[in-house]
Amino acid sequence: MATLADEIDSLSRNTDFSGVVRVDRGGTVEFAEAYGFAHRGLAVPNTIDTRFMIASGTKGLTAVAVMTLVADGKVTLSTTARSVLGKDLPLVDDGVTVEHLLGHQSGIGEFYPDHAGLTDYNLPTCPQNLLTTEQYVPVLDGHPQVFEPGTRFEYSNSGFVLLGLIAERVSGVAFHDLVVDRVCRPAGMRDTAFLRLDTPEARMALGYVEIDGEWRTNVYHLPVRGAGDGGIFSTVADFGAFWPALFAGAIIPRELVANMIHVHRDVPEEKMSYGLGFWLRGGEVLLDGYDPGVSFRGVHNPTSGLTYTVISNTAEGAWPITRRLTELLEVR
């Protein structure tokens, strides 16, 4: 009978997977393996501790960072965006709250649609012009409100960029530092940070997009440094640390965690529900990420202690692996 390692190794070969897979259960690492290249031109292989972008997986960390400010009384879930924005972004409805933004129910206009073509250059400005959270204000501006806040679910990158801006202004701490200080350090996520795409560092995977039959890096496709909606770099080990720390109350109080993983809206088209910053599927809590040169899924079952994490430096690489892991691990 094929083992979990046999299954994943075989599928990785058949799909030319580039990335890292890790499965944890109850604090024990059951499987961890790296495949493919962090740098194709120099033939630098991915390793277990390679740092990858996780795209929208960042949203969960943004949400937890915001909830640390809730825990400290610096902001509440009913705080309106307008009370922090002042005259900035006048098209954001005055009724939009932090809770609306966390749950993708704000209805604000989208600067970077989730359905944007992954091989197109869709950013509203040059990548190097999006280095700080405040530099996003002009690109968030000018997009009319789509629906009345709280009336429906619509996935929003703009909403989480705005959350990062709110967190930065309320705390007085740069958003990138805020996430590291308030989320990553208490969780033991030593290798998680907002790195610059144009400054490759040690153990940093380049993201690759296939264009006209050639693999090219994603440096022109994404902001030079991430924001509240995506772009942080992390490792599978750091997500092995994140989930237990979160549910143990090491980052925010457990009652706030419970609110975040409570179903705030069913999303039938995704066959999942959504809480505040996290996807929910049965008893599992999920984070997903999908960008040019990036695919990520982190899954945790707080009841069984099962965690599995797949990170790839291609846009499609993670999905065959995550689908098979779901099948295999549901049976076990």
N, C-alpha and C positions, 0 to 999 in steps of 0.2 A: 504493500500500500504506500502511495506517495506521501512523503512528509510535507509539512508546510514549506520548508526550505526548498524541496524538490519542485513544488508547484510554482513558487515565486521565481526561482532560478529559471525554470523552463519558460514561463511567461515573459520574463524579462528578456531572454534571448530572442524569443519569437517576435516581440514588439520593439526590439532595439531600444529598450528602456534606458534612460539616462537619469539617474537620481539615487535616492536612498529610501529604503523601507525599514521600518522598525515596528515590532509588536511587543507590547508589555502586558503583563497580567499580574496584578497584585504586587507590584514593585519588582517583579522579575522580568528581565529581558528575555523573551522567548525566541526572537529572531531579529537580526539586524544585519543588513547587507547593503553595499554600495555598488552601483553599476554605471558604466559609461564615463563620460569625460566632463570635468569642470571647465576645461579649456581645450577645445578641439584642435586648434592650430598647434599648440605645444604638447598635445597628447598628455595633459595633466589629468589623471583619473580622479573621479569622485571618490571620497572616502566617507566613512561613517560620520565624521565630524565636519564635513564640508558644510559651509553656510550657503543657503539658498534663499532667494526671495520667496515669499509666501503669498504675494498678491493680497487678495481680500481676506486671507486668514488674519491679516493685520486688524481687521475690524473688531475681532473678539478682544484683542489687546487694547484697542482704543476704548471699547465699551467698558472694560474693567478699569482702565485708567480714569474714565469719567466717574465710575462708581466709587473710586477712592475719594474723589472730591465730594461726592454725595455723603460718604461716610464721615468726612471731615466737616460737613456742614457748609462747604463753600458754594455748593449748588444743590438744587433739588431736581427731582424728575419733572416737576411742574414748572421749573424755571423756563421762561420763554427765551428763544434765541434773540428776539428783539431787545430784551433787557440787557444783553451783552453786546449786541452788534451796534447799538445806537443807530446812526444814519447809514451805516454800511448795508449793502445788499437789500435795498428797499423793496424788492419784489418778493422777498421771503415773507409769508403771511405772519401777521402779528401774533397769531394763535399757536404757532409752531413751538413745541416744548422739547426739552431734552429727551423725554420719554418717546415722543413721536419720532425723533431722529434715531434713537437707539433701536426702535422697532420697525424702521423703514415705513413709517406711516405719516411722514411729514408733508408729502406732496410737493416739495420744492422742486424747481426745475433742475434738470440734469446736465452737468457740464461734460460728462464722459459716459455716454450710454453703455450699459453692460453688454449690449449686443454689438458694440463697435467691432469692425473687422480687425482680426488680430494681426494681419499682415499689412494693414494700412497704417498711415501716419495720422492718427486721429486726435492727437493732443491739440487743444485750442491755442497753444503757444509753444515756443521752442522748449525742449526738455530742460535746458539749463536755466530757464527762467522760473522753474518750479523747484526751488531749493528750500525755502522756508514756508511755514504755514501761512503767514501773512501774504506771501506772494500769490496765494491761491484766490485772494479776494477778488481781483479783477476777472478771473476766469469763472468764478461762481456767480458773478453779477450778470444781469441781463437775461436771465432765464425765468420766464413767467411761472407762477405757481400752477401746478397741474391739477390738484384736487384739494378739497378742504382737509386740513390736518385731522388725522384720526379716523378718516372714513374708509380707508382701504390700505392694503399693502402694496407697495411698489418699491422694489430694490433700488437703493439710491447710493451711488458713490458720493455725490455732492453732500448728502446728509452726513456722512461720516467725516468728510473733510471739514464740514462745518462744526461737527462735534470736536474735532481736534483744535479748531480755532477757538471755540468757546472754552475748552479746557485750558488752553494756553493763556487766554486773556483773564480768565477767572483766577488761575493759580499764580500768574506772573512768571511761570517757568516755560521755557521753550518746549513745544509739544514733544519733539524727539527725545529730549532729556526727561520729560515727565513720564513717558512710557517706560523708559529704562529704569528710572528711579523708583517709580511707584508700582510697577508690575514685574518687570524682568528680574530686578535684584531680589525682591522678596520671594519670587518663585524659583530662584536658583537658575534662571535662564542666562547663563554667563556669556553665551555667544550670540545673543539676539540684540540687534541694533539697526538703526536706519543708516545703512552705508550708502555711499555715493556710487552710482553706476559707472561714473567715469573715472573712478579711482579704485581699481581692483586691489583687494587686500589678500592677505594669507587666508587660505581655505575658503575662498569666495568663488562660487560657481558663476560663470557667465551664463546668461539666459540666451537661448538660441531659437531663431525663427527661420523656417525653411521658406525661401523666396527664390522663385525661378530655378528650383532644383539645387540651391546652395544654402548651407547653414550660415546665417548671419546673426550677429549679436543683437540684442534688443535695446541697445543704448539709445537709439533714436525713437523708440516706440513708447517709452515710459518717462515720467519725471526723473530728473537726475537724482532726486532723493524723495523717498516716499512721504505720505501724509496720513491722515486719519483713515483713509479708505484702503490703503495698501502700500506695499513697497518695503516693509521691514524684512531683514534677513534673519534666518534662524536655522536651527538644526533639529534633527529628529530627537536627539537627547534632551534638548531644551523643552520640547513638547512632552517628552516623557516626564519631565519635572513639573511642567506648568499645571497639568490637570490635577494631580494630587494636591499641589499647593493651593490651587483655587478652591477645591472642595473641602480642604481642611481648614479654610478660613485664614490662611496665611497671608492673603493679599487684601481681601475685603471680608467683612463679617458674613457669616454663613446665611443670614437672612437676606442679604443683598444678592448672594449667589442664587438662592432659591428663587428670588424674583426674576433674575436674569434667565433662568432655565425653565420658568413657567411659560406655558403657551400663551402668547399675547395675540397671535394671529395664525390661523391655519393657512397654508399655502398649497392648495390641492395640485396645482400644476407642477410643483416640485416633489409631490408626494411626501412632504415634510411640513413642519410647523416652524414658527419663528418666535424666539423669546426677545431678549434685549442683547443684541450682538452675537447671538448664537442660533444656528439651525438645530432643530430638534426632530428626532426620528425614533419613535417608540421610546425606549429608555435611554437612547444615546444622545449625546451632545456633540455637534459637529462644527468644524470650521472648514470652509472651502476657499480656494484661491485659484484664479484663472486669468492669466494675462499673456501678452506676447512673451514667449520664452519662459513661462512659469505655469506650473500646475501643482496644487497642494490639497491634501485633505488630511485633517486630523480628527479622529473619532475617539470618544471616551464614553464608557458606560460606568457611571458612578456606583452602580449596584454590584456589578461583577468585578470591577477594577480593570477591565480590559481596555487597552488603548492601542490604536494603530495609527501610524503616521506614514504618509507617502509624500515625498517632495521630489519634483522633477524640474530640470532646467530646459524643458520644452513644454509647449502649451497643452499637448495631448498626452504626454507621457504617463501621468499619474493615474489616469482613469481606468485603463484595463486592469492595473494592479489593484486599485481600490475596489473595483467591482468583484474581483476574484477573492480578495480578502474578506469582503462582506459575506460572500457565499461560504467560504471555508470556516470562518470564525463563528458564524451563526449556527453551524452544525456542531461545533465542538462544545 
